[in-house]
Amino acid sequence: MRGTPLLIDAKPAEGYAVHVRFEDGLTADVDLSYLLPYGGVFERPNEADVAPETLYAHVRRRAAATA
């Protein structure tokens, strides 16, 4: 059993954001600009992946903050 719903879609949004949609219906734009200071693997064009669990946690926090 998965702990995190399946990531259905992820598309670039404004700036450093990505619009994500999960199988449980949660959707949001997640701002990934906080990764810029880390450089290295997060520099262009390294195509680093951000784990779906991390994206989902961001979406849940955002939903809780606006509730």
PASEBA-1860 file (N, C-alpha, C; in nm, 3 decimals):
! residues 67
1> MRGTPLLI> 0.084/-0.118/0.000/0.000/0.000/0.000/0.089/0.125/0.000 ~ 0.058/0.220/-0.088/0.132/0.346/-0.096/0.092/0.439/0.015 ~ 0.189/0.514/0.067/0.159/0.616/0.166/0.122/0.748/0.103 ~ 0.169/0.768/-0.020/0.144/0.893/-0.092/0.062/0.861/-0.217 ~ -0.044/0.937/-0.241/-0.120/0.915/-0.366/-0.031/0.932/-0.488 ~ -0.065/0.865/-0.593/0.010/0.868/-0.717/0.007/1.008/-0.779 ~ 0.122/1.055/-0.823/0.131/1.182/-0.895/0.080/1.158/-1.036 ~ -0.029/1.225/-1.072/-0.094/1.204/-1.202/-0.035/1.295/-1.308
9> DAKPAEGY> -0.004/1.421/-1.270/0.041/1.518/-1.368/0.131/1.621/-1.301 ~ 0.231/1.667/-1.373/0.319/1.775/-1.327/0.359/1.855/-1.449 ~ 0.331/1.987/-1.443/0.361/2.074/-1.556/0.427/2.202/-1.505 ~ 0.519/2.258/-1.582/0.581/2.385/-1.541/0.474/2.493/-1.526 ~ 0.494/2.578/-1.426/0.405/2.692/-1.403/0.493/2.818/-1.402 ~ 0.443/2.928/-1.346/0.518/3.055/-1.340/0.647/3.039/-1.261 ~ 0.752/3.103/-1.309/0.878/3.107/-1.235/0.934/2.968/-1.211 ~ 0.957/2.939/-1.084/1.013/2.809/-1.045/0.907/2.714/-0.990
17> AVHVRFED> 0.784/2.739/-1.026/0.674/2.656/-0.975/0.642/2.543/-1.073 ~ 0.583/2.441/-1.018/0.532/2.330/-1.098/0.389/2.303/-1.051 ~ 0.298/2.285/-1.148/0.159/2.254/-1.115/0.147/2.102/-1.107 ~ 0.104/2.052/-0.991/0.095/1.908/-0.971/-0.049/1.867/-0.944 ~ -0.080/1.744/-0.983/-0.212/1.687/-0.958/-0.192/1.543/-0.913 ~ -0.256/1.508/-0.801/-0.244/1.374/-0.745/-0.375/1.298/-0.760 ~ -0.367/1.165/-0.751/-0.484/1.080/-0.775/-0.597/1.103/-0.675 ~ -0.567/1.162/-0.559/-0.673/1.189/-0.461/-0.742/1.323/-0.485
25> GLTADVDL> -0.705/1.391/-0.596/-0.770/1.515/-0.632/-0.697/1.641/-0.589 ~ -0.595/1.628/-0.504/-0.521/1.747/-0.462/-0.441/1.802/-0.580 ~ -0.453/1.933/-0.600/-0.378/2.001/-0.704/-0.327/2.132/-0.647 ~ -0.211/2.176/-0.696/-0.156/2.305/-0.652/-0.033/2.336/-0.734 ~ 0.005/2.463/-0.730/0.134/2.505/-0.782/0.232/2.502/-0.666 ~ 0.341/2.430/-0.683/0.443/2.418/-0.580/0.564/2.499/-0.623 ~ 0.602/2.597/-0.541/0.718/2.682/-0.569/0.845/2.611/-0.524 ~ 0.931/2.579/-0.620/1.054/2.506/-0.590/1.175/2.599/-0.583
33> SYLLPYGG> 1.153/2.728/-0.576/1.265/2.822/-0.573/1.352/2.804/-0.448 ~ 1.297/2.742/-0.344/1.376/2.719/-0.224/1.495/2.626/-0.249 ~ 1.493/2.554/-0.360/1.602/2.462/-0.393/1.721/2.532/-0.459 ~ 1.702/2.653/-0.508/1.808/2.724/-0.581/1.937/2.740/-0.502 ~ 1.934/2.773/-0.374/2.059/2.790/-0.301/2.143/2.661/-0.291 ~ 2.081/2.546/-0.312/2.155/2.420/-0.303/2.245/2.397/-0.423 ~ 2.215/2.462/-0.536/2.298/2.448/-0.656/2.317/2.302/-0.693 ~ 2.437/2.272/-0.742/2.470/2.134/-0.776/2.368/2.067/-0.864
41> VFERPNEA> 2.307/1.963/-0.814/2.213/1.885/-0.891/2.089/1.967/-0.930 ~ 2.060/2.075/-0.859/1.942/2.155/-0.890/1.971/2.268/-0.988 ~ 2.092/2.275/-1.041/2.123/2.375/-1.142/2.078/2.324/-1.279 ~ 2.044/2.419/-1.368/2.007/2.380/-1.504/2.128/2.323/-1.573 ~ 2.123/2.231/-1.664/2.008/2.149/-1.705/2.018/2.009/-1.647 ~ 2.046/1.995/-1.521/2.069/1.864/-1.461/1.945/1.776/-1.451 ~ 1.827/1.833/-1.472/1.703/1.756/-1.473/1.683/1.674/-1.346 ~ 1.711/1.735/-1.232/1.691/1.666/-1.104/1.543/1.638/-1.082
49> DVAPETLY> 1.517/1.529/-1.017/1.379/1.494/-0.981/1.354/1.532/-0.836 ~ 1.233/1.578/-0.810/1.188/1.601/-0.673/1.087/1.489/-0.645 ~ 1.106/1.419/-0.535/1.021/1.304/-0.503/0.874/1.343/-0.493 ~ 0.785/1.259/-0.544/0.643/1.286/-0.534/0.598/1.307/-0.390 ~ 0.661/1.237/-0.296/0.626/1.252/-0.155/0.653/1.395/-0.108 ~ 0.763/1.453/-0.157/0.798/1.591/-0.121/0.696/1.688/-0.179 ~ 0.660/1.668/-0.304/0.561/1.754/-0.368/0.426/1.744/-0.296 ~ 0.387/1.623/-0.261/0.260/1.602/-0.193/0.260/1.671/-0.056
57> AHVRRRAA> 0.371/1.663/0.015/0.381/1.729/0.145/0.363/1.880/0.130 ~ 0.422/1.939/0.026/0.405/2.081/-0.001/0.258/2.115/-0.027 ~ 0.192/2.033/-0.107/0.052/2.057/-0.140/-0.034/2.047/-0.015 ~ -0.009/1.948/0.069/-0.086/1.931/0.193/-0.066/2.049/0.288 ~ 0.060/2.096/0.302/0.088/2.211/0.388/0.015/2.335/0.336 ~ 0.018/2.354/0.204/-0.049/2.469/0.145/-0.200/2.461/0.169 ~ -0.256/2.343/0.152/-0.400/2.325/0.174/-0.436/2.353/0.321 ~ -0.352/2.308/0.413/-0.378/2.330/0.556/-0.366/2.479/0.590
65> ATA> -0.273/2.548/0.528/-0.251/2.689/0.557/-0.365/2.777/0.508 ~ -0.431/2.733/0.402/-0.539/2.812/0.345/-0.677/2.767/0.394 ~ -0.680/2.662/0.474/-0.809/2.609/0.524/-0.860/2.691/0.641
END
